[in-house]
Amino acid sequence: MISYINVIDWILIFVVGLLFGLAIKKGLIAFVLALVGFLIAGYVGLSFFPTISLRYVITKAVMIFDEYMKQVKFAEFTVSFSIALLLIGLAIGIWKG
């Protein structure tokens, strides 16, 4: 039997997913715009990081991401109704945000 508390919890989980999706999309847009700004500034001749090349930064980021992905175990990921609602809210937040 489904109680009202469970339904309210599911609605709140969905809303949290929406808000996280919106925040992630806005953060990604800000990151991309900052990266474009740095690239344009570098092309013009301004240097914010004189000793660090873009290739070094990309290589380090890929290495960090690779090390992180080695630790993630996808086989142990179980999907319940609450997680499914959170992911649906996250996807809609990213899509519509």
CORUR-V239105 format. One line per field, one symbol per residue. ss: DSSP state (2 for helix, 1 for strand, 0 for the rest). phi: phi as a letter, one per 40 degrees, with the letter a starting at -180 (. if undefined). burial: + if it has 16 or more other ideal C-beta (glycine too) atoms within 10 Angstrom, else -. Layout:
ss->???
phi->???
burial->???
//
This chain:
ss->0002222222222222222222222222222222222222222200000000022222222222222222200222000022222222222222220
phi->.ccccccccccccccccccccccccccccccccccccccccccchcbcbcbbccccccccccccccccccccbccccbbbccccccccccccccccc
burial->---------+--++--++-+++--+------------+----------------------------------------------++--++--++--+
//
